[in-house]
Amino acid sequence: MTVSEWLAKGESYLARRRVPEPRANAEFLMAETLSVGRLTAVAQGGRELTARESHRYWSWIKERGTRRPLAYLLGHQPFLGLRIEVTKDSLVPRPETEELVIECERLLKSARIAAPKILEIGTGTGCIAIALAQLLPSATVFATDLSQSALDLAQKNALAHHVSGRVRFVREDVFSGQRRPGGWADLLVSNPPYIPTGELDRLEPEVQAEPRLALDGGKDGLDAVRAIVSAAPKLLNAGGILALEIGSEQGPAALKLFQAASFEGVQIKRDAQGCERFAFGVLPARGGA
Ligand SMILES: C[S@@+](CC[C@H](N)C(=O)[O-])C[C@H]1O[C@@H](n2cnc3c(N)ncnc32)[C@H](O)[C@@H]1O
């Protein structure tokens, strides 16, 4: 059978199993089978697959049909043009988190800090820390997570993208208080777990396959957000920026938390889908507000 025929067969198999975007999924798996880009794979429509390629492609299609996340099958996910390795121990980086990184880059550049110091809480694959280190070549990044397997993966990703000299990964529990000296960071950024516990069972099967530690934000989804916002004034320099990704219903609560922790210029921003998704604030000078 040709590439085109396998693509059609894969698409219809995935569609019957209610996999979202079945055609795109079949194309990505074909591209991985042929070790080429997606467009190149599609352009080779008339090429016959070898027995080995057909076997590989069809095993992946069948596995994707069980709703295992595409990124876990491929073993990687693009993030701001970087190939980020992912495993079942890490959240799959999302497009809205790319928007968070771009906004952080913009805020740090407009603050004109020569060599910004960045703290990331809950680094997962390391995508935020690594992308920021690449976008801001004079920055140093300190990134934490509770999951050692996520930290090992993040370290591997940092090495692959040549920023391991400027990004340090440390195992730390956001709920156990920060042991580092305070007043260190110019930016504290986090995409914390923010899904309310009661909603986890209703998520798409692909999301349920991701680590619960990366998703579960407690009863109202705000446990980690509260811990980060309350620790932030001790961790940031005066004028430092707190930037969080939040759930689409959490804007009003995040606004109150930021204001209660004395942040100024607090803004809740929407993502490209139009959902409230990010909270930003600036720590005033000591003794201010
Ligand atoms: C939503 S994921 C974000 C991962 C990555 N930064 C991203 O944006 O794709 C949240 C991360 O927080 C970590 N995490 C969960 N609870 C934590 C805790 N108590 N202390 C530190 N990190 C925690 C999880 O292991 C996970 O990697």
The ligand as a Gaussian input file, in Angstrom:
#p B3LYP/6-31G(d) Opt

LIG

0 1
 C        1.206000      21.998000      34.480000
 S        2.762000      21.197000      34.679000
 C        3.822000      22.359000      33.839000
 C        5.031000      21.737000      33.222000
 C        5.824000      22.687000      32.309000
 N        6.329000      23.831000      33.026000
 C        4.969000      23.153000      31.156000
 O        4.537000      24.317000      31.167000
 O        4.713000      22.362000      30.233000
 C        3.064000      21.485000      36.397000
 C        4.383000      20.970000      36.922000
 O        4.417000      21.236000      38.337000
 C        5.006000      20.142000      38.995000
 N        4.522000      20.121000      40.382000
 C        3.358000      19.619000      40.849000
 N        3.274000      19.759000      42.175000
 C        4.422000      20.358000      42.571000
 C        4.935000      20.756000      43.835000
 N        4.231000      20.555000      44.961000
 N        6.139000      21.363000      43.894000
 C        6.844000      21.578000      42.747000
 N        6.424000      21.208000      41.512000
 C        5.221000      20.600000      41.423000
 C        4.575000      18.920000      38.203000
 O        5.444000      17.833000      38.415000
 C        4.607000      19.476000      36.779000
 O        5.850000      19.231000      36.164000

